[in-house]
Amino acid sequence: MPDAAEAVDLTRRSPTQDEMACAAEAATALTRVRAVDGVPAIQGEDGEAVRLVPAVADLVINLLGGVAAGKAVTLVPAGAMLTTGQAADILNVSRPHLSKLLRDGEIPFIPVGSHRRVMHTDLMAYKNRRDAARNAVLDELARLGQEYDAS
């Protein structure tokens, strides 16, 4: 049985059906409140309303939307430097494969002692390039399939 930290760690596992349903309900509620007055509020420990500025509300709604969609979710601060393990997890590849990408110059890295760190922005730029290339190949396959079916 997982310990308490693993039980709530949605960076390493997909959410349960109950967690997805709760996240969807919370995202819907925040979105409705946001649509009505623009600034949702939650109740603080002292019972006073704590207002969520629009940028924070959007962030929370997007986070809840990811959980509601059944995705493992990680928040990464802008400008963060990631370990190779964290970067591999984000790309959903093995650490040895990520190391090959770093060695081949596909993703820039910063040496820190005997370790390597990857800037989050560089990692996401690679991921966007990789995903765009994959989508282009899938589109071409779909086009070829339609041509074949038409003949």
Disulfide bonds with the S-S distance in Angstrom:
none
